Amino acid sequence: MVVKLVKMTRNHKSQDVMNGDSDDKMDEIELENTGMKEETKAKLDLDEIMGSIFCEKESRVIINRIQGVLESNSSPTVFDQSWVCILGSGVSVKKHMIALGITEAPLNLGHGMEQIRFILIILTPTIEVSAGIKKHTKSSYEIGRTFSTLLMHHSLRFDLLDSSKESIKEILTDKAAELSTKSNQVKRKVIHGLDTSLWENISRRVRCYHTDFVDGIVGKKTIHKTLATSLFLYFGCILPAIAFGLLNSKNTNGLIGPKRALVGQALGGIVFALIGGQPLVIIATTALVSLYIKVVYEISEQLDVDFFVMYATVGFWNTLFVLAYAVFGWSKLIKYATRSVEEIFAQFITICFFYDAINDCVESFNKYYHTEACANFTKLTDGELNVTTLETPIICQREDSLLHLLLALGTVWLSLRIYKFNQSPYLSRGMREFVSDYALPIGVIGLSVVSKVVFADIKLEQFDFSVMDKFERATIDFSSVKVIGISIVLGFALSLLFFMDQNITGQIVNGPTNHLKKGSAPHLDLLVIAIINCTLSFYGLPWMHGILPHSPLHVRSLADTEERNNQGLIETHIIRVRETRITALLSNILIGLSLFMIPYPLNLISTPVLDGLFLYCAFASLRGSSMFERICLLFQEQSSYPPNHYVRRARQRIIHLFTLCEIIQLVILVYVGLIAPWAYLRMAFPVFIALLMPVRHFILPIFLDKKTLKLLDSYG
């Protein structure tokens, strides 16, 4: 989106500008906002001034205004409804008068101005030169254009909202000086990190390194945002790490347990936060990595090779491949991963979170609810329960399953409700944002307390930290040709997973809607990932890479946002993001310190609460997803479609056909990655992710027009 200034002349009446008492007090409001002295007010001809601003004094229709317009190639003209500059001039005005008013709530001033928060009033004298021609350089319109240039910037308007009267002038002066400095500098083309070399990635990030820490401390509400985001990342990373640690312990017969997962998360997360190319990307172990670990264990058993030796060997070859991707700059291939590819992969990760949470609930019901003992219970006349046949003791604890479901749904419900608390009318704006930022910690801790206090008699499953982990450095086996060959194949498949996941995650984080200023460094990211995983391989710690949806949620947690009304649709837009390393660094340090909290109090968090956290991450990742939005269109009538750029430009049938193609690709990914019964087929999952790019560029154009396809696959 680009912003331009246009002059709008209104010559017709509007019925939705103001009504009631507001019309009668218009004269008083306009004069008070100008800040003029009493003796100056008396000299003004009110009829002349009001006539130069409004079409008719009774209707209050503005005839001269300058207003921002949000314009793109794929949508018609849309007004920037947050501000307006009202212009006027007259003979009775002897000097320039400028006033800026900020409303406490959005104000409706007519068509295209339904959400006005900033009103800039410009009054200028009518100046005539000797030739009788108006001097345009000092007209109200030219002065209005100058001051309206400041109001075009979202960050400035955001700062002005919570500023005092004394600081407004200082903020405007600083912004004007900043724009003046930028206009005198030579404009440089912003180069994307994919188009540069590894050395250029490193040199650019080194220049921004000190600001990566300063930006997490300096600024209004920055410290609060940093602390809230750090707590969100702490809970968002430690619980999945424990869960995948327990899964790895089950798959490897206790060789890789939850303690190793916590150590690996802390070490890898701290290193990446310190030297990673894009610190807003969060790295962690995932369910797909657990699958690879399971396959490596099974193959090591078949070959009669020590698991840690096989694990280190596979990790070594994986490191060589990932290093080659970084050194030779092969990340530039990811530019062919369009928004459609990114969102198909993101939706797959969302389904993985739903799958893990639902699968745990199903297992709980199969273990405690749908059992033979529960089926054989019959109710006697006096209300007591009796077992008619009980040859073997079978557990029947239906309350466990019901409480498991209650806590999981309660966690996600409470977290989402608190997250949306900033949209409620209660408390002040600052307090609503404060509560909303701590949504996930409040949800996890709150439901954990409920499970331990209210339902203390029901014994739920807890995290098992009884497995003893021994940390010894493993060696690489180069003696067996068969082991080397299989390790190379496994290492290459694993490197494809890291290549695709890390680059797609980085590309989503650096998307144009996030307005990041420091640029991406994908080659440096891969280099750091290779170094981290090489070290983790030798000590038997779970591998790590960039993950979704934690990374985009990390960006949104550090962002200042504002809501805009687009033809009745309320949209949340990011104004600016605090690009800092402190949040990821602090959260992973806390995870490392949590090793001293084993078993207490970590095991006070029950597994149903973890399922609720998975569901929260899944629902949160759906926000802003174009693919999910278009899937919802399949079940809506056309008159209720949102005013998006593709809805205005593309036919309904074409939109649904494009969505159907994405759904087919998503179903294939879900089958290969989650449902396929063959482990070796699931190992080829990264290959199917890579195939999304040629499908998008070579197969979809067969069914869809290239111009329409580009429109549907763009950010608008």
C-alpha positions in Angstrom: 0.0 0.0 0.0 1.2 3.5 -0.8 -0.3 6.7 0.6 -0.9 9.9 -1.4 -2.5 13.2 -0.6 -5.6 14.3 -2.5 -7.8 17.4 -2.3 -11.5 16.4 -1.9 -14.2 19.0 -2.7 -17.7 18.3 -1.4 -20.6 20.1 -3.0 -23.4 17.9 -1.8 -25.1 17.4 1.5 -24.3 14.6 3.8 -26.8 13.2 6.2 -24.4 11.3 8.5 -22.0 14.1 9.5 -23.3 15.4 12.8 -26.6 15.8 14.4 -28.3 17.0 17.6 -26.4 19.3 19.9 -23.1 18.9 18.0 -24.4 21.3 15.2 -25.3 24.0 17.6 -21.8 24.0 19.2 -19.8 23.9 16.0 -18.8 27.6 16.1 -17.5 27.3 19.6 -15.6 24.1 18.9 -13.8 25.4 15.8 -12.7 28.6 17.5 -11.6 27.0 20.7 -9.4 24.5 18.8 -7.5 27.3 17.0 -6.2 28.5 20.4 -6.7 32.2 19.5 -6.8 35.0 22.0 -10.2 36.5 22.8 -9.4 39.8 21.2 -8.4 38.0 18.0 -11.6 36.0 17.9 -13.7 39.1 18.0 -12.1 40.4 14.8 -12.9 37.3 12.7 -15.9 37.2 10.5 -17.5 33.8 11.5 -19.8 33.6 8.6 -16.9 34.1 6.2 -14.7 31.5 7.9 -17.5 28.9 8.2 -18.5 29.5 4.6 -15.0 28.8 3.4 -14.9 25.5 5.3 -18.5 24.2 5.0 -21.0 24.0 2.2 -23.8 25.3 4.3 -23.7 26.4 7.9 -26.7 24.3 8.9 -25.5 21.0 7.3 -21.8 21.3 8.3 -20.6 19.5 5.1 -16.9 20.0 4.6 -16.1 21.3 1.2 -12.3 21.7 1.4 -10.2 19.0 3.0 -7.0 17.1 2.5 -7.1 13.4 3.5 -4.8 10.4 3.1 -5.8 7.8 0.6 -4.8 4.2 0.8 -4.2 3.1 -2.8 -3.0 -0.1 -4.5 -3.1 -1.4 -8.0 -5.6 -4.1 -7.0 -8.3 -2.0 -5.2 -10.3 1.2 -5.7 -9.6 4.3 -3.8 -10.0 3.8 0.0 -9.8 6.8 2.4 -7.4 6.7 5.4 -10.2 7.5 7.9 -8.0 8.2 10.9 -7.3 11.9 10.0 -8.5 14.9 8.1 -7.1 18.4 7.4 -9.8 21.0 7.1 -8.9 24.1 5.1 -10.2 27.6 5.1 -9.2 31.2 4.3 -10.7 34.7 4.5 -10.0 38.4 4.4 -10.7 38.7 8.2 -7.9 36.2 9.0 -4.7 38.3 9.4 -2.2 35.5 10.0 -1.9 31.7 9.6 -3.7 29.7 12.2 -3.1 26.0 12.7 -4.7 23.7 15.3 -4.5 20.0 15.8 -7.3 18.2 17.7 -7.2 14.6 18.9 -10.6 13.0 19.8 -11.0 10.6 22.7 -13.0 8.3 20.5 -13.5 7.9 16.7 -15.7 10.6 15.2 -18.0 10.3 12.2 -17.6 13.4 9.9 -19.3 12.0 6.8 -18.5 9.7 3.9 -14.9 8.5 4.0 -14.4 10.0 7.4 -16.3 7.6 9.7 -13.3 6.9 12.1 -11.6 10.3 12.4 -9.3 10.7 15.4 -7.1 13.6 14.2 -8.5 16.9 13.0 -6.0 19.5 11.6 -7.5 22.9 11.0 -5.7 25.4 8.7 -6.9 29.0 8.5 -4.9 31.4 6.2 -5.4 35.0 5.1 -6.4 35.7 1.5 -3.1 37.2 0.1 -3.1 39.1 -3.2 0.0 40.1 -5.0 0.3 43.2 -7.2 -0.9 41.3 -10.3 -4.0 40.3 -8.5 -3.1 36.6 -8.6 -3.4 34.4 -5.5 0.0 33.4 -4.0 -0.4 29.7 -4.0 2.7 28.9 -1.9 1.0 30.5 1.1 -2.5 29.3 0.4 -4.3 27.1 2.9 -4.1 24.1 0.6 -0.3 24.3 0.3 0.2 24.8 4.0 -2.2 21.9 4.6 -0.3 19.6 2.3 2.9 20.4 4.3 1.4 19.6 7.7 -0.7 16.7 6.3 2.6 15.0 5.3 3.3 14.4 8.9 -0.1 12.8 9.6 0.5 10.3 6.8 2.9 8.4 9.0 1.1 5.7 11.1 3.9 5.7 13.8 3.5 9.5 14.4 -0.3 9.2 14.8 0.2 6.3 17.2 2.6 8.4 19.3 0.3 11.3 19.4 -2.7 9.3 20.7 -1.2 8.9 24.2 0.9 12.1 24.3 0.3 15.1 26.5 -0.4 18.6 25.1 3.1 19.7 26.1 4.8 16.9 24.2 2.7 17.0 21.0 4.7 20.0 19.6 8.0 18.3 20.4 6.9 15.1 18.6 5.8 17.0 15.5 9.1 19.0 15.5 11.2 15.8 15.8 9.2 14.1 13.0 9.6 17.1 10.7 13.3 17.1 11.3 13.5 13.4 10.6 11.7 13.8 7.3 13.8 16.8 6.3 17.0 14.8 7.0 15.7 11.8 4.9 14.8 14.0 2.0 18.3 15.4 1.8 19.9 12.0 1.8 20.6 9.9 -1.2 17.9 7.2 -1.5 19.3 3.7 -1.4 17.5 0.7 -2.8 16.6 -1.7 0.0 18.2 -5.1 -0.8 16.4 -8.2 0.4 18.6 -10.7 2.3 17.9 -13.4 -0.3 19.6 -11.3 -3.0 22.9 -10.9 -1.1 25.7 -13.2 -0.1 26.5 -14.7 3.3 29.1 -12.1 4.0 26.7 -9.3 3.2 24.2 -10.8 5.6 26.8 -10.9 8.3 28.1 -7.4 7.7 24.6 -5.8 7.7 23.5 -7.6 10.9 26.7 -6.6 12.7 25.9 -2.9 12.0 22.4 -3.4 13.6 23.6 -5.5 16.5 23.7 -2.8 19.2 20.2 -1.6 18.2 18.9 -5.1 18.6 19.3 -4.7 22.3 18.5 -1.0 22.6 15.2 -1.4 20.7 14.0 -3.9 23.4 14.5 -1.3 26.2 14.1 2.2 24.8 10.7 3.5 23.8 7.2 4.0 25.2 5.7 0.7 26.6 8.8 -1.1 25.3 9.9 -2.7 28.6 6.3 -3.9 29.2 6.1 -5.4 25.7 9.5 -7.0 26.2 8.6 -8.7 29.5 5.2 -9.8 28.3 6.6 -11.3 25.1 9.4 -13.0 27.0 6.8 -14.7 29.3 4.7 -15.7 26.3 7.7 -17.3 24.6 8.7 -19.0 27.9 5.4 -20.8 28.2 5.1 -21.3 24.4 8.5 -23.0 24.2 9.0 -24.9 27.5 5.8 -26.9 27.4 6.2 -28.2 23.8 9.8 -28.9 24.6 8.8 -31.1 27.6 6.0 -32.8 25.5 8.3 -33.6 22.6 10.9 -34.7 25.1 8.4 -37.2 26.5 7.6 -38.4 23.0 11.3 -38.8 22.2 11.7 -40.7 25.4 9.0 -43.1 24.4 10.4 -43.5 20.8 14.0 -44.0 21.9 13.4 -46.2 25.0 14.4 -43.3 27.4 17.7 -42.3 25.6 16.4 -38.8 24.8 14.1 -37.5 27.5 12.5 -34.2 28.6 15.7 -33.0 30.4 17.7 -33.3 27.2 14.9 -31.4 25.4 15.1 -28.5 27.9 18.9 -28.3 27.8 18.8 -28.3 24.0 16.1 -25.7 23.8 18.0 -23.4 26.3 21.4 -23.8 24.6 20.2 -23.6 21.0 17.7 -20.7 21.7 20.4 -18.6 23.5 22.9 -19.1 20.7 20.4 -18.2 18.0 19.2 -15.2 19.9 22.7 -13.9 20.2 24.1 -14.4 16.7 21.1 -15.3 14.5 20.4 -13.3 11.4 16.7 -12.7 12.3 16.3 -12.7 16.1 12.5 -12.5 15.8 12.5 -16.1 14.4 12.0 -18.6 17.3 13.8 -22.0 17.0 12.7 -25.2 18.8 12.2 -28.9 18.2 9.0 -30.0 16.5 6.9 -33.1 15.9 8.6 -33.7 12.6 12.0 -33.7 14.2 10.7 -36.3 16.7 9.7 -38.4 13.8 13.3 -38.3 12.4 14.7 -39.2 15.8 12.4 -42.2 15.9 13.5 -43.4 12.5 17.2 -42.9 13.4 16.6 -45.0 16.5 14.8 -47.8 14.6 17.6 -47.9 11.9 20.3 -48.0 14.6 18.6 -51.0 16.2 18.4 -52.8 12.8 22.1 -52.1 12.0 23.1 -52.9 15.6 24.8 -49.5 16.0 24.9 -47.4 19.1 22.0 -44.9 18.8 24.1 -41.9 19.9 26.8 -42.8 17.3 24.2 -43.0 14.6 22.5 -39.8 15.8 25.8 -37.9 15.7 26.7 -39.3 12.2 23.3 -38.2 10.7 23.7 -34.8 12.4 27.2 -34.4 11.0 26.1 -35.0 7.4 23.1 -32.8 7.9 25.4 -30.0 9.0 27.6 -30.3 5.9 24.5 -30.0 3.6 23.1 -27.0 5.6 26.5 -25.3 5.5 26.6 -25.7 1.8 23.1 -24.1 1.5 24.3 -21.1 3.5 27.8 -20.6 1.9 26.5 -20.9 -1.7 23.4 -18.8 -1.0 20.9 -21.4 -2.1 18.3 -19.7 0.2 17.6 -17.4 -2.8 15.5 -20.2 -4.2 13.0 -19.6 -1.5 11.9 -16.5 -3.3 9.8 -18.8 -5.4 7.8 -19.7 -2.3 4.9 -17.3 -2.8 2.3 -16.4 -0.2 0.3 -19.4 -1.2 3.2 -21.8 -0.5 3.8 -20.0 2.9 0.2 -20.3 4.0 -0.2 -23.9 2.9 2.8 -24.8 5.1 1.5 -22.6 7.9 -1.9 -24.2 7.8 -0.2 -27.6 7.9 1.6 -26.6 11.1 -1.7 -25.4 12.5 -3.3 -28.8 11.7 -0.3 -30.4 13.5 -1.2 -28.5 16.7 -4.8 -29.5 16.4 -3.8 -33.1 15.7 -1.6 -33.3 18.8 -4.2 -31.8 21.1 -7.1 -33.8 19.8 -5.0 -37.0 19.8 -4.2 -36.6 23.5 -7.9 -36.1 24.3 -8.8 -39.2 22.3 -6.2 -41.3 24.1 -7.5 -40.1 27.4 -11.1 -41.2 26.5 -9.8 -44.5 25.2 -7.9 -45.1 28.4 -10.3 -44.0 31.0 -13.8 -43.6 29.4 -14.4 -46.2 26.7 -13.1 -49.2 28.7 -14.6 -52.6 29.4 -15.0 -51.8 33.1 -17.1 -48.7 32.2 -19.1 -50.7 29.8 -20.0 -53.3 32.4 -21.1 -50.8 35.0 -24.8 -51.1 35.8 -26.8 -48.8 38.0 -28.7 -50.4 40.9 -32.0 -49.2 42.3 -30.3 -47.5 45.3 -28.0 -45.4 43.1 -24.8 -47.4 43.7 -22.7 -48.7 40.9 -21.8 -52.4 40.6 -19.6 -54.4 38.2 -21.3 -57.4 36.7 -18.2 -59.0 35.3 -14.8 -58.1 36.6 -12.4 -60.9 35.6 -9.4 -58.5 35.3 -9.1 -55.1 37.0 -9.7 -52.5 34.3 -9.6 -48.8 35.1 -12.8 -46.8 34.8 -12.2 -43.2 35.6 -14.5 -41.2 33.3 -14.0 -38.1 35.4 -10.3 -38.0 34.3 -11.3 -37.9 30.6 -14.0 -35.3 31.1 -11.7 -33.1 33.2 -8.9 -33.5 30.5 -11.3 -32.1 27.9 -12.6 -29.4 30.2 -9.1 -28.1 31.1 -7.9 -28.2 27.5 -10.9 -26.2 26.2 -10.8 -24.0 29.2 -7.2 -23.0 28.7 -7.7 -22.0 25.0 -11.0 -20.3 25.8 -9.5 -18.2 28.7 -6.4 -17.3 26.8 -8.3 -16.2 23.7 -10.8 -14.2 25.7 -8.0 -12.4 27.6 -6.1 -11.8 24.3 -9.2 -10.1 22.9 -9.7 -8.1 26.1 -8.1 -5.1 24.4 -11.2 -4.9 22.1 -13.6 -4.5 25.0 -14.8 -1.2 26.5 -13.7 -2.0 30.0 -10.8 -0.3 31.9 -8.5 2.1 30.2 -6.8 1.5 26.9 -3.4 1.0 28.5 -4.8 -1.5 31.1 -6.6 -3.5 28.3 -3.4 -3.8 26.4 -1.5 -4.8 29.5 -3.9 -7.6 30.3 -4.1 -8.8 26.7 -0.3 -9.1 26.4 -0.3 -11.7 29.3 -3.1 -13.8 27.9 -1.2 -17.1 27.5 0.6 -17.0 30.9 -2.7 -16.2 32.6 -4.5 -19.0 30.8 -1.8 -21.7 31.6 -1.3 -20.7 35.2 -5.0 -20.1 35.9 -6.2 -23.5 34.6 -3.3 -25.3 36.3 -4.4 -23.8 39.6 -8.0 -24.8 38.9 -6.9 -28.4 38.2 -4.9 -28.6 41.5 -7.3 -26.8 43.8 -10.8 -27.3 42.5 -10.3 -30.8 41.2 -7.6 -31.9 43.6 -9.3 -35.4 44.1 -8.9 -36.2 40.4 -5.4 -37.4 39.6 -4.4 -36.2 36.1 -1.4 -37.2 34.2 1.7 -35.2 34.9 5.1 -34.7 33.2 7.4 -37.6 33.9 11.0 -36.5 34.7 12.1 -39.8 36.2 14.2 -40.7 33.2 17.9 -40.1 34.0 19.8 -38.5 31.1 23.6 -38.9 30.8 25.3 -36.3 28.8 28.4 -37.8 27.0 29.9 -36.7 23.7 29.4 -39.3 21.0 31.7 -40.1 18.1 31.1 -40.5 14.4 31.2 -44.0 12.8 33.2 -43.9 9.5 34.1 -47.7 9.6 30.9 -49.0 8.0 30.1 -48.1 4.4 26.4 -49.1 5.0 26.1 -46.8 8.0 27.7 -43.9 6.1 25.4 -44.4 3.1 22.3 -44.5 5.2 23.5 -41.5 7.3 24.1 -39.4 4.2 20.5 -40.1 3.0 19.0 -39.3 6.4 21.2 -36.3 6.8 20.2 -34.9 3.3 16.4 -35.4 4.0 16.9 -33.7 7.4 18.7 -30.8 5.8 15.8 -30.3 3.4 13.5 -30.0 6.4 15.7 -27.4 8.0 16.1 -25.5 4.7 12.4 -25.3 4.0 11.2 -24.7 7.5 13.8 -22.1 8.4 13.5 -20.1 5.2 9.7 -20.2 5.1 9.5 -19.1 8.7 11.9 -16.3 8.1 10.0 -15.2 5.0 6.7 -15.1 6.9 8.3 -13.1 9.7 9.8 -10.6 7.2 6.5 -10.3 5.3 5.6 -6.8 4.0 2.7 -6.4 6.4 5.0 -6.6 9.4 7.0 -3.5 8.3 10.4 -4.7 9.6 13.2 -2.3 8.9 16.5 -4.2 9.5 16.0 -6.7 6.8 16.4 -10.5 6.6 19.6 -12.6 6.7 18.5 -16.1 5.6 22.1 -17.3 4.7 23.3 -16.3 8.2 20.3 -18.0 9.8 21.1 -21.3 8.1 24.8 -21.0 9.1 23.8 -20.6 12.8 21.3 -23.4 12.5 24.0 -25.7 11.1 26.4 -24.8 14.0 23.7 -25.3 16.6 22.5 -28.7 15.3 26.1 -30.0 14.9 26.7 -29.4 18.6 23.4 -30.9 19.6 24.0 -34.0 17.5 27.2 -34.9 19.3 25.6 -34.6 22.8 22.3 -36.4 21.9 20.1 -33.3 22.2 17.0 -32.8 19.9 17.6 -30.9 16.7 16.0 -27.4 16.3 14.9 -25.1 13.5 12.6 -22.1 13.0 9.0 -22.9 14.0 5.5 -21.7 13.3 3.3 -20.2 14.6 5.6 -19.0 17.4 7.7 -16.8 15.2 4.8 -14.7 13.7 3.2 -14.5 17.1 6.5 -13.2 18.5 6.4 -10.4 15.9 2.8 -9.5 16.8 3.6 -9.5 20.5 6.3 -6.9 19.9 4.2 -4.8 17.6 2.2 -1.6 18.1 -1.1 -2.1 16.2 -4.2 0.0 15.3 -7.6 -1.0 14.0 -8.9 0.4 10.8 -12.4 0.4 9.4 -12.4 -0.8 5.8 -16.0 -0.5 4.5 -17.4 -1.9 7.8 -14.7 -4.6 8.2 -12.5 -3.9 11.3 -8.9 -4.8 10.4 -5.8 -4.8 12.7 -2.7 -3.4 11.1 0.9 -3.4 12.5 2.3 0.1 12.8 5.9 -0.9 13.9 7.7 -3.8 15.5 10.4 -3.7 18.2 13.2 -5.7 16.4 15.1 -7.0 19.5 17.1 -10.0 20.6 16.2 -9.5 24.3 12.9 -11.4 24.3 14.2 -14.6 22.7 17.3 -14.4 24.9 15.5 -13.8 28.1 12.9 -16.6 27.5 15.5 -19.2 26.7 17.5 -18.2 29.8 14.4 -18.8 31.9 14.0 -22.2 30.2 17.6 -23.0 31.2 16.9 -21.9 34.8 13.7 -24.1 34.8 16.0 -27.2 35.0 16.3 -26.3 38.7 12.5 -26.5 38.9 12.4 -30.2 38.2 10.3 -32.0 39.4 8.6 -29.1 41.3 6.9 -26.9 40.3 7.0 -27.9 36.6 5.1 -31.1 37.2 2.2 -29.1 38.7 1.3 -28.2 35.1 -0.9 -31.1 33.8 -0.9 -32.4 30.2 -4.5 -31.1 29.5 -3.2 -27.6 30.0 -0.5 -28.3 27.4 -3.2 -29.4 24.9 -4.9 -26.1 25.6 -1.7 -24.3 24.7 -1.4 -26.2 21.5 -5.0 -25.2 20.6 -4.3 -21.6 21.5 -1.3 -21.5 19.1 -3.4 -23.1 16.4 -6.2 -20.6 16.7 -3.8 -17.7 17.0 -2.0 -18.7 13.8 -5.3 -18.4 11.8 -5.4 -14.6 12.3 -4.4 -12.8 9.1 -4.3 -16.0 7.0 -5.6 -15.3 3.5 -6.0 -19.0 2.9 -8.2 -19.6 6.0 -10.2 -16.5 5.0 -10.9 -17.9 1.5 -11.8 -21.3 3.0 -14.5 -19.5 5.1 -15.8 -17.9 1.9 -16.9 -21.3 0.7 -19.5 -21.3 3.5 -20.6 -17.6 3.1 -23.1 -16.0 0.8 -21.5 -13.6 -1.6 -23.1 -10.5 -0.2 -21.3 -10.9 3.1 -17.8 -11.3 1.6 -15.2 -8.9 3.1 -13.9 -6.0 0.9 -10.6 -7.6 0.1 -8.5 -6.8 -2.9 -9.1 -10.2 -4.6 -12.9 -10.1 -3.9 -13.1 -6.8 -5.9 -11.0 -8.0 -8.8 -11.5 -11.7 -9.2 -14.6 -13.8 -10.0 -16.1 -15.9 -7.3 -15.6 -19.1 -9.2 -11.9 -18.4 -9.8 -11.4 -17.6 -6.1 -13.0 -20.9 -5.0 -11.0 -22.8 -7.7 -7.7 -21.4 -6.4 -8.7 -22.2 -2.8 -9.6 -25.8 -3.8 -6.2 -26.2 -5.3 -4.6 -25.1 -2.1 -6.8 -27.5 0.0 -5.7 -30.4 -2.2 -2.1 -29.6 -1.6 -2.7 -29.3 2.1 -4.5 -32.6 2.3 -1.5 -34.3 0.6 0.9 -32.8 3.1 -1.3 -33.9 6.0 -1.4 -37.5 4.7 2.3 -37.7 4.1 3.3 -36.0 7.3 0.7 -37.3 9.8 -1.4 -40.1 8.5 0.9 -42.2 6.3 1.6 -45.6 8.0 5.1 -45.9 6.5 7.8 -44.1 8.4 10.1 -43.8 5.3 7.3 -42.0 3.4 7.0 -39.5 6.3 10.7 -39.0 6.0 10.2 -37.7 2.5 7.9 -34.9 3.8 10.4 -32.1 3.1 10.5 -33.1 -0.5 6.7 -32.6 -0.7 7.1 -29.2 0.8 9.7 -28.3 -1.8 7.3 -29.5 -4.5 4.8 -26.8 -3.6 6.9 -24.3 -5.4 7.0 -26.0 -8.9 3.3 -26.8 -8.5 2.6 -23.1 -7.9 4.6 -21.9 -10.9 4.1 -24.6 -13.4 0.8 -26.5 -12.7 -1.5 -23.9 -11.3 -1.1 -21.6 -14.3 -2.6 -24.3 -16.4 -5.9 -23.9 -14.6 -5.8 -20.2 -13.7 -4.9 -17.1 -15.6 -1.5 -15.8 -14.6 -2.7 -12.3 -13.9 -5.5 -13.5 -11.7 -3.2 -16.1 -10.0 -0.8 -13.3 -9.1 -3.7 -11.2 -7.7 -4.9 -14.1 -5.5 -1.4 -14.9 -4.4 -0.4 -11.4 -3.3 -0.6 -9.4 -0.1 -2.8 -6.7 -1.8 
